[in-house]
Amino acid sequence: MNGEQNVQLDALDVRLIELLAEEPRIGVLECSRRLGVARGTVQARLDKMVERRVIEGFGPEIAPAAIGFGVTSFVTLEISQRHGHDPVTAHLAAIPEVLEAHTITGSSDLLCRIVARSNTDLQRVIDQIVSSAGITRASTIIALAEQIPYRTLPLVRSAVRAEGRAL
């Protein structure tokens, strides 16, 4: 979501999101049965949340370590203002090990989450990243262990509570 819109969720939306998070392969008909609402209601809610980008996907979540990419690191990049973000972003998008990149404030310009097969392979990935003429400096931090995995359900629940609506 781009932060410019404030999508209101209610308790049914949260229950639907929770159900889909717990059982991603569940069908709309089974969702309606478990939630005690009409199939059309579930479909309409899903369509609205997808349209508003509350729900951004239904695809499988892949664990990089399970497919051989056991090293996760975060890289901050300083870019040449002369080149700008677009060429650097295009360069990064072409590197499969770059999982995400965000423009940030502070002394660096971009923050990337990357994966590699080993520390030696991480050097190869970093070398590939910094090969762009638009990147002037990189700083890498290797993640040792994931303490809290990426999650959104607590945030969804909190958003409804903050609006004073019961779950």
Disulfide bonds with the S-S distance in Angstrom:
none
